[in-house]
Amino acid sequence: MTLLKNIIKNPVMDINQELEETIENKFLTPTKFALKIEEIVETEKVNYIDAIVMFCEMHNLEVDSISKLIPKPLKEKLKCNAIELNFIKKTTKGRLPI
């Protein structure tokens, strides 16, 4: 009922706000994706690679289709996991032998 009262007071602003909230809830943004992956890592005690695969399986998504949803900080964490698991080689760029 309060939503109806708010729409009557200022219908354009409330409809736009409601539309934005609906869009935000329906579509997955990189930020929301990263938060969900972090949540899976914490709760399931898995690495980031496995968490992304689990997320894709839970939501019937292809792993190839989510590449645009991965923000840079999450990419760095994925890279660290891949190096730890020997999936990719360590980069030696910019390191001095000490």
N, CA, C and O atoms as a MOPAC input file, in Angstrom:
PM7 MOZYME 1SCF
protein

 N      0.82000 1    -1.19100 1     0.00000 1
 C      0.00000 1     0.00000 1     0.00000 1
 C      0.86300 1     1.25300 1     0.00000 1
 O      0.51800 1     2.23800 1    -0.65300 1
 N      1.96400 1     1.23300 1     0.71000 1
 C      2.82400 1     2.41600 1     0.74600 1
 C      3.46000 1     2.67400 1    -0.61500 1
 O      3.70500 1     3.82500 1    -0.97400 1
 N      3.73000 1     1.61000 1    -1.37800 1
 C      4.27500 1     1.79200 1    -2.71200 1
 C      3.27900 1     2.53200 1    -3.58700 1
 O      3.66100 1     3.40400 1    -4.36800 1
 N      2.01400 1     2.19300 1    -3.46200 1
 C      0.97300 1     2.86600 1    -4.23200 1
 C      0.87200 1     4.33000 1    -3.83300 1
 O      0.70000 1     5.18600 1    -4.70000 1
 N      0.97500 1     4.64000 1    -2.54600 1
 C      0.94800 1     6.03000 1    -2.09400 1
 C      2.13600 1     6.80600 1    -2.64300 1
 O      1.99300 1     7.95800 1    -3.05200 1
 N      3.31800 1     6.17600 1    -2.65500 1
 C      4.50300 1     6.84500 1    -3.18700 1
 C      4.38400 1     7.10000 1    -4.67800 1
 O      4.80800 1     8.15000 1    -5.16200 1
 N      3.81900 1     6.16800 1    -5.40400 1
 C      3.65100 1     6.34700 1    -6.84700 1
 C      2.68000 1     7.48500 1    -7.13200 1
 O      2.86800 1     8.24700 1    -8.08000 1
 N      1.65000 1     7.59600 1    -6.31500 1
 C      0.68500 1     8.67500 1    -6.51500 1
 C      1.33900 1    10.02600 1    -6.25300 1
 O      1.04800 1    10.99000 1    -6.96200 1
 N      2.21200 1    10.12400 1    -5.25500 1
 C      2.88900 1    11.37900 1    -4.94000 1
 C      3.84000 1    11.79600 1    -6.05400 1
 O      3.81400 1    12.95000 1    -6.48100 1
 N      4.65800 1    10.90400 1    -6.52000 1
 C      5.64000 1    11.21500 1    -7.54400 1
 C      5.76800 1    10.00600 1    -8.46900 1
 O      6.69000 1     9.20500 1    -8.31500 1
 N      4.84600 1     9.86700 1    -9.43300 1
 C      4.78300 1     8.64300 1   -10.22200 1
 C      6.00000 1     8.40500 1   -11.11800 1
 O      6.43300 1     7.26200 1   -11.26100 1
 N      6.55100 1     9.43900 1   -11.71400 1
 C      7.65300 1     9.24600 1   -12.65100 1
 C      8.90600 1     8.78000 1   -11.92600 1
 O      9.55400 1     7.82600 1   -12.35600 1
 N      9.25000 1     9.44700 1   -10.83300 1
 C     10.46200 1     9.10000 1   -10.10700 1
 C     10.36700 1     7.68800 1    -9.52000 1
 O     11.33300 1     6.92900 1    -9.59900 1
 N      9.24300 1     7.32800 1    -8.94200 1
 C      9.08400 1     6.03100 1    -8.31500 1
 C      9.04000 1     4.90000 1    -9.34300 1
 O      9.57600 1     3.81900 1    -9.10100 1
 N      8.40900 1     5.14600 1   -10.47300 1
 C      8.36500 1     4.12100 1   -11.50800 1
 C      9.77500 1     3.88100 1   -12.04700 1
 O     10.16100 1     2.73500 1   -12.27600 1
 N     10.54500 1     4.95100 1   -12.25200 1
 C     11.92100 1     4.79300 1   -12.72400 1
 C     12.77100 1     4.05900 1   -11.69900 1
 O     13.56900 1     3.18900 1   -12.04900 1
 N     12.59600 1     4.41500 1   -10.42800 1
 C     13.35600 1     3.76100 1    -9.37000 1
 C     12.97100 1     2.28500 1    -9.27800 1
 O     13.83600 1     1.42200 1    -9.13100 1
 N     11.69900 1     2.00400 1    -9.36300 1
 C     11.24000 1     0.62600 1    -9.30500 1
 C     11.75400 1    -0.16600 1   -10.50800 1
 O     12.12600 1    -1.33200 1   -10.37300 1
 N     11.77600 1     0.46100 1   -11.67600 1
 C     12.28900 1    -0.18900 1   -12.87500 1
 C     13.77800 1    -0.49800 1   -12.72400 1
 O     14.22500 1    -1.58600 1   -13.08500 1
 N     14.54500 1     0.45100 1   -12.19300 1
 C     15.97900 1     0.23700 1   -11.97800 1
 C     16.22200 1    -0.90800 1   -10.99000 1
 O     17.10900 1    -1.73500 1   -11.20200 1
 N     15.44600 1    -0.95500 1    -9.93100 1
 C     15.59200 1    -2.02600 1    -8.94900 1
 C     15.25200 1    -3.38200 1    -9.55600 1
 O     15.92400 1    -4.37500 1    -9.28000 1
 N     14.20600 1    -3.42400 1   -10.38400 1
 C     13.82100 1    -4.66400 1   -11.03700 1
 C     14.91200 1    -5.13900 1   -11.98600 1
 O     15.24800 1    -6.32300 1   -12.01300 1
 N     15.46000 1    -4.22100 1   -12.75600 1
 C     16.53900 1    -4.56900 1   -13.68200 1
 C     17.75300 1    -5.06100 1   -12.90700 1
 O     18.36900 1    -6.06000 1   -13.27900 1
 N     18.09700 1    -4.36200 1   -11.83400 1
 C     19.24500 1    -4.74800 1   -11.01200 1
 C     19.05700 1    -6.14500 1   -10.42900 1
 O     20.01000 1    -6.92000 1   -10.35500 1
 N     17.84200 1    -6.46600 1   -10.01700 1
 C     17.57200 1    -7.77900 1    -9.42800 1
 C     17.56600 1    -8.88900 1   -10.47400 1
 O     17.96200 1   -10.01700 1   -10.17800 1
 N     17.12300 1    -8.58600 1   -11.68500 1
 C     17.00200 1    -9.60900 1   -12.71500 1
 C     18.32900 1    -9.93800 1   -13.37600 1
 O     18.59000 1   -11.09600 1   -13.70100 1
 N     19.16800 1    -8.93200 1   -13.57900 1
 C     20.39900 1    -9.13800 1   -14.32800 1
 C     21.59900 1    -9.20800 1   -13.40200 1
 O     21.64300 1    -8.56400 1   -12.35300 1
 N     22.55100 1    -9.99200 1   -13.81100 1
 C     23.76500 1   -10.20100 1   -13.03400 1
 C     24.82100 1    -9.20900 1   -13.48200 1
 O     25.19700 1    -9.17700 1   -14.65400 1
 N     25.29200 1    -8.40700 1   -12.55800 1
 C     26.35200 1    -7.44400 1   -12.84600 1
 C     27.68500 1    -8.03700 1   -12.39600 1
 O     27.70100 1    -8.97300 1   -11.59700 1
 N     28.80600 1    -7.50500 1   -12.89900 1
 C     30.10600 1    -8.01800 1   -12.44500 1
 C     30.29100 1    -7.93800 1   -10.93300 1
 O     30.89200 1    -8.83000 1   -10.33400 1
 N     29.78700 1    -6.89100 1   -10.32200 1
 C     29.90700 1    -6.75300 1    -8.87000 1
 C     29.11900 1    -7.83700 1    -8.14800 1
 O     29.63200 1    -8.46900 1    -7.22500 1
 N     27.87900 1    -8.05300 1    -8.56400 1
 C     27.06300 1    -9.09000 1    -7.94700 1
 C     27.66300 1   -10.47200 1    -8.18100 1
 O     27.64300 1   -11.32700 1    -7.29600 1
 N     28.19600 1   -10.67900 1    -9.38400 1
 C     28.81700 1   -11.96200 1    -9.70200 1
 C     30.00400 1   -12.21800 1    -8.77700 1
 O     30.14400 1   -13.30800 1    -8.22300 1
 N     30.85800 1   -11.20600 1    -8.61500 1
 C     32.04400 1   -11.34700 1    -7.75800 1
 C     31.63600 1   -11.63800 1    -6.31200 1
 O     32.25300 1   -12.47100 1    -5.64800 1
 N     30.60400 1   -10.95700 1    -5.82800 1
 C     30.13800 1   -11.19800 1    -4.46400 1
 C     29.62200 1   -12.62300 1    -4.28900 1
 O     29.87800 1   -13.26600 1    -3.27000 1
 N     28.89800 1   -13.10700 1    -5.28700 1
 C     28.37800 1   -14.47100 1    -5.20400 1
 C     29.51100 1   -15.49900 1    -5.23700 1
 O     29.45300 1   -16.51500 1    -4.54500 1
 N     30.53100 1   -15.23100 1    -6.03800 1
 C     31.68000 1   -16.14100 1    -6.10000 1
 C     32.42500 1   -16.13100 1    -4.76500 1
 O     32.80800 1   -17.18500 1    -4.25600 1
 N     32.62700 1   -14.93900 1    -4.20200 1
 C     33.29200 1   -14.83400 1    -2.89400 1
 C     32.50100 1   -15.59800 1    -1.82700 1
 O     33.08000 1   -16.25500 1    -0.96200 1
 N     31.18900 1   -15.50400 1    -1.90200 1
 C     30.32600 1   -16.21100 1    -0.94900 1
 C     30.48200 1   -17.72500 1    -1.08300 1
 O     30.54400 1   -18.43500 1    -0.07900 1
 N     30.54300 1   -18.21800 1    -2.31200 1
 C     30.72000 1   -19.65300 1    -2.53700 1
 C     32.08000 1   -20.10500 1    -2.01600 1
 O     32.19100 1   -21.16300 1    -1.39600 1
 N     33.12000 1   -19.29900 1    -2.26700 1
 C     34.46400 1   -19.64400 1    -1.79000 1
 C     34.47000 1   -19.77000 1    -0.27200 1
 O     35.05600 1   -20.70600 1     0.27400 1
 N     33.82300 1   -18.83400 1     0.40800 1
 C     33.79900 1   -18.85600 1     1.86900 1
 C     32.96700 1   -20.00600 1     2.42700 1
 O     33.40700 1   -20.70000 1     3.34300 1
 N     31.78400 1   -20.21100 1     1.89000 1
 C     30.89100 1   -21.22200 1     2.46000 1
 C     31.30200 1   -22.64300 1     2.09700 1
 O     31.22100 1   -23.54500 1     2.93200 1
 N     31.73900 1   -22.84800 1     0.86100 1
 C     32.06600 1   -24.20000 1     0.41000 1
 C     33.52900 1   -24.56300 1     0.61200 1
 O     33.91300 1   -25.71900 1     0.43600 1
 N     34.35300 1   -23.57400 1     0.98400 1
 C     35.80100 1   -23.79500 1     1.18700 1
 C     36.46000 1   -24.38800 1    -0.05600 1
 O     37.19500 1   -25.37300 1     0.02400 1
 N     36.18400 1   -23.76800 1    -1.21500 1
 C     36.78300 1   -24.18200 1    -2.48300 1
 C     37.57600 1   -23.01800 1    -3.05400 1
 O     37.46700 1   -21.89100 1    -2.57000 1
 N     38.38200 1   -23.28600 1    -4.09100 1
 C     39.11500 1   -22.19900 1    -4.72500 1
 C     38.19600 1   -21.46000 1    -5.70500 1
 O     37.06200 1   -21.87200 1    -5.94600 1
 N     38.70900 1   -20.37000 1    -6.25600 1
 C     37.88000 1   -19.51100 1    -7.10700 1
 C     37.47500 1   -20.20100 1    -8.40400 1
 O     36.37300 1   -19.98100 1    -8.90700 1
 N     38.34500 1   -21.01900 1    -8.93900 1
 C     38.02300 1   -21.72800 1   -10.18200 1
 C     36.84000 1   -22.66600 1    -9.94700 1
 O     35.88600 1   -22.68100 1   -10.72600 1
 N     36.90700 1   -23.44100 1    -8.87900 1
 C     35.81300 1   -24.36000 1    -8.56500 1
 C     34.52800 1   -23.60200 1    -8.22800 1
 O     33.43400 1   -24.05300 1    -8.56700 1
 N     34.66000 1   -22.46000 1    -7.56600 1
 C     33.47700 1   -21.67200 1    -7.21100 1
 C     32.76000 1   -21.17300 1    -8.46200 1
 O     31.53000 1   -21.18600 1    -8.52200 1
 N     33.51900 1   -20.73900 1    -9.45000 1
 C     32.89700 1   -20.26600 1   -10.69400 1
 C     32.21500 1   -21.42100 1   -11.41400 1
 O     31.11200 1   -21.26300 1   -11.93900 1
 N     32.85700 1   -22.56800 1   -11.44200 1
 C     32.24200 1   -23.73800 1   -12.07700 1
 C     30.96700 1   -24.13600 1   -11.33400 1
 O     29.95800 1   -24.45900 1   -11.96100 1
 N     31.00900 1   -24.11300 1   -10.00800 1
 C     29.81800 1   -24.43600 1    -9.21700 1
 C     28.68800 1   -23.45300 1    -9.50000 1
 O     27.53700 1   -23.85100 1    -9.67300 1
 N     29.02700 1   -22.15900 1    -9.54500 1
 C     28.02100 1   -21.13700 1    -9.83400 1
 C     27.37200 1   -21.38400 1   -11.19300 1
 O     26.15200 1   -21.31300 1   -11.33400 1
 N     28.20300 1   -21.67200 1   -12.18500 1
 C     27.67300 1   -21.92200 1   -13.53000 1
 C     26.77200 1   -23.15100 1   -13.55200 1
 O     25.73900 1   -23.15200 1   -14.22300 1
 N     27.14900 1   -24.18200 1   -12.83500 1
 C     26.31400 1   -25.38700 1   -12.77700 1
 C     24.98100 1   -25.11200 1   -12.07000 1
 O     23.93400 1   -25.59900 1   -12.49600 1
 N     25.03000 1   -24.32800 1   -10.99000 1
 C     23.80100 1   -24.01600 1   -10.24300 1
 C     22.82700 1   -23.19000 1   -11.07900 1
 O     21.61200 1   -23.32000 1   -10.92600 1
 N     23.35300 1   -22.34200 1   -11.96000 1
 C     22.50700 1   -21.43600 1   -12.73100 1
 C     22.38600 1   -21.83400 1   -14.20100 1
 O     21.91400 1   -21.05200 1   -15.02600 1
 N     22.81300 1   -23.04800 1   -14.52100 1
 C     22.74400 1   -23.56800 1   -15.90000 1
 C     23.37300 1   -22.60800 1   -16.90800 1
 O     22.77400 1   -22.28700 1   -17.93400 1
 N     24.58100 1   -22.15700 1   -16.60200 1
 C     25.31800 1   -21.25400 1   -17.48100 1
 C     26.54100 1   -21.96700 1   -18.03100 1
 O     27.10200 1   -22.85200 1   -17.38500 1
 N     26.94600 1   -21.57400 1   -19.22600 1
 C     28.19600 1   -22.06200 1   -19.78800 1
 C     29.33300 1   -21.25300 1   -19.17800 1
 O     29.22500 1   -20.03600 1   -19.03000 1
 N     30.41100 1   -21.92200 1   -18.82800 1
 C     31.55100 1   -21.23500 1   -18.23800 1
 C     32.10800 1   -20.18900 1   -19.20900 1
 O     32.56400 1   -19.12800 1   -18.78300 1
 N     32.07100 1   -20.48500 1   -20.49900 1
 C     32.56900 1   -19.54200 1   -21.50400 1
 C     31.74800 1   -18.25800 1   -21.55400 1
 O     32.25700 1   -17.21800 1   -21.97200 1
 N     30.50700 1   -18.31600 1   -21.14100 1
 C     29.62200 1   -17.15400 1   -21.28700 1
 C     29.76500 1   -16.12600 1   -20.17300 1
 O     29.19600 1   -15.04000 1   -20.28200 1
 N     30.49800 1   -16.42200 1   -19.11400 1
 C     30.57200 1   -15.50100 1   -17.98400 1
 C     31.85900 1   -14.67700 1   -17.96200 1
 O     32.11700 1   -13.97000 1   -16.98800 1
 N     32.65700 1   -14.75400 1   -19.00400 1
 C     33.94900 1   -14.05500 1   -19.00200 1
 C     33.80200 1   -12.54500 1   -18.82700 1
 O     34.66800 1   -11.91500 1   -18.22100 1
 N     32.74300 1   -11.96300 1   -19.33500 1
 C     32.54000 1   -10.51300 1   -19.20600 1
 C     32.06600 1   -10.11600 1   -17.81000 1
 O     32.07700 1    -8.93300 1   -17.46700 1
 N     31.66000 1   -11.07100 1   -17.01900 1
 C     31.18900 1   -10.77700 1   -15.66600 1
 C     32.31600 1   -10.78900 1   -14.63100 1
 O     32.09100 1   -10.45400 1   -13.46800 1
 N     33.50800 1   -11.16800 1   -15.04200 1
 C     34.60100 1   -11.30100 1   -14.08500 1
 C     35.36500 1    -9.98500 1   -13.98500 1
 O     36.04600 1    -9.59400 1   -14.93400 1
 N     35.26200 1    -9.29300 1   -12.84400 1
 C     35.99900 1    -8.03000 1   -12.68200 1
 C     37.48900 1    -8.28900 1   -12.43200 1
 O     37.89100 1    -9.40800 1   -12.11300 1
 N     38.28900 1    -7.25300 1   -12.58100 1
 C     39.74400 1    -7.39000 1   -12.49000 1
 C     40.22500 1    -8.00900 1   -11.16900 1
 O     41.08300 1    -8.89100 1   -11.20900 1
 N     39.71600 1    -7.59300 1   -10.00800 1
 C     40.18700 1    -8.22800 1    -8.76500 1
 C     39.93900 1    -9.73800 1    -8.73200 1
 O     40.76800 1   -10.50100 1    -8.23600 1
 N     38.80300 1   -10.15300 1    -9.25900 1
 C     38.49900 1   -11.58000 1    -9.30400 1
 C     39.41400 1   -12.29300 1   -10.29200 1
 O     39.80700 1   -13.43600 1   -10.05900 1
 N     39.75500 1   -11.62700 1   -11.39600 1
 C     40.69900 1   -12.21400 1   -12.35500 1
 C     42.05800 1   -12.44500 1   -11.71200 1
 O     42.70900 1   -13.45600 1   -11.97200 1
 N     42.48400 1   -11.51200 1   -10.87500 1
 C     43.76700 1   -11.67000 1   -10.18100 1
 C     43.72800 1   -12.86500 1    -9.23600 1
 O     44.69300 1   -13.62300 1    -9.14400 1
 N     42.62000 1   -13.02800 1    -8.54400 1
 C     42.48200 1   -14.16600 1    -7.63100 1
 C     42.46100 1   -15.48800 1    -8.41300 1
 O     43.03300 1   -16.48800 1    -7.97700 1
 N     41.79500 1   -15.47300 1    -9.56700 1
 C     41.77400 1   -16.66100 1   -10.41600 1
 C     43.18100 1   -16.99900 1   -10.90000 1
 O     43.57500 1   -18.16500 1   -10.93800 1
 N     43.92400 1   -15.96800 1   -11.26700 1
 C     45.29100 1   -16.18000 1   -11.74800 1
 C     46.15600 1   -16.79300 1   -10.64100 1
 O     46.93300 1   -17.71300 1   -10.89500 1
 N     46.02000 1   -16.28400 1    -9.42300 1
 C     46.77800 1   -16.83400 1    -8.29200 1
 C     46.42200 1   -18.29600 1    -8.04800 1
 O     47.30200 1   -19.12100 1    -7.80000 1
 N     45.12700 1   -18.61700 1    -8.11800 1
 C     44.70300 1   -20.01100 1    -7.96400 1
 C     45.28100 1   -20.88700 1    -9.06000 1
 O     45.73400 1   -22.00000 1    -8.79300 1
 N     45.27000 1   -20.39900 1   -10.27900 1
 C     45.79100 1   -21.16900 1   -11.40800 1
 C     47.29100 1   -21.40500 1   -11.25500 1
 O     47.78000 1   -22.48400 1   -11.58700 1
 N     48.02400 1   -20.41800 1   -10.75900 1
 C     49.46100 1   -20.57700 1   -10.53000 1
 C     49.69800 1   -21.60100 1    -9.42200 1
 O     50.56300 1   -22.46700 1    -9.55500 1
 N     48.94200 1   -21.51000 1    -8.33500 1
 C     49.08800 1   -22.45900 1    -7.22400 1
 C     48.81700 1   -23.89600 1    -7.66300 1
 O     49.46500 1   -24.83400 1    -7.19900 1
 N     47.85100 1   -24.05100 1    -8.56300 1
 C     47.48500 1   -25.38600 1    -9.04000 1
 C     48.30800 1   -25.83500 1   -10.25000 1
 O     48.05200 1   -26.89100 1   -10.82800 1
 N     49.30000 1   -25.01700 1   -10.62400 1
 C     50.17400 1   -25.29100 1   -11.76900 1
 C     49.40200 1   -25.39500 1   -13.08700 1
 O     49.79400 1   -26.14300 1   -13.98200 1
 N     48.30900 1   -24.64500 1   -13.20200 1
 C     47.58800 1   -24.58000 1   -14.46400 1
 C     48.27200 1   -23.61400 1   -15.42100 1
 O     48.23700 1   -23.80700 1   -16.63700 1
 N     48.89200 1   -22.58100 1   -14.87500 1
 C     49.67300 1   -21.64400 1   -15.68400 1
 C     51.01100 1   -21.42300 1   -14.98900 1
 O     51.15600 1   -21.66800 1   -13.79100 1
 N     51.98300 1   -20.95400 1   -15.76600 1
 C     53.31200 1   -20.70900 1   -15.21400 1
 C     53.33900 1   -19.38100 1   -14.48900 1
 O     52.57000 1   -18.46800 1   -14.79000 1
 N     54.24900 1   -19.29400 1   -13.51700 1
 C     54.45000 1   -18.03700 1   -12.81200 1
 C     55.08000 1   -17.03200 1   -13.76700 1
 O     55.91600 1   -17.38500 1   -14.59800 1
 N     54.67300 1   -15.79000 1   -13.63800 1
 C     55.29900 1   -14.74800 1   -14.44200 1
 C     56.45500 1   -14.17900 1   -13.65600 1
 O     56.33400 1   -13.93700 1   -12.45500 1
 N     57.55900 1   -13.96500 1   -14.31200 1
 C     58.73800 1   -13.44400 1   -13.63700 1
 C     58.97900 1   -11.98100 1   -13.99600 1
 O     60.04600 1   -11.44100 1   -13.70500 1
 N     58.03200 1   -11.35800 1   -14.60500 1
 C     58.15900 1    -9.98700 1   -15.04000 1
 C     58.36800 1    -9.04600 1   -13.84600 1
 O     57.54400 1    -8.99700 1   -12.93400 1
 N     59.46700 1    -8.31200 1   -13.86500 1
 C     59.70100 1    -7.27700 1   -12.86200 1
 C     60.22900 1    -7.75200 1   -11.53500 1
 O     60.23100 1    -6.98100 1   -10.57600 1
 N     60.68000 1    -8.99100 1   -11.43400 1
 C     61.19500 1    -9.49100 1   -10.17000 1
 C     62.70400 1    -9.66100 1   -10.23800 1
 O     63.23700 1   -10.17700 1   -11.22000 1
 N     63.36800 1    -9.23500 1    -9.21500 1
 C     64.81600 1    -9.40100 1    -9.13700 1
 C     65.13400 1   -10.64000 1    -8.32600 1
 O     64.47800 1   -10.91200 1    -7.32000 1
 N     66.14200 1   -11.39800 1    -8.75600 1
 C     66.51200 1   -12.58100 1    -7.95600 1
 C     67.24700 1   -12.16600 1    -6.69300 1
 O     68.31800 1   -11.56300 1    -6.76100 1
 N     66.68100 1   -12.48400 1    -5.56000 1
 C     67.28500 1   -12.11300 1    -4.28000 1
 C     67.55100 1   -13.36000 1    -3.48200 1
 O     68.06000 1   -13.28000 1    -2.36400 1

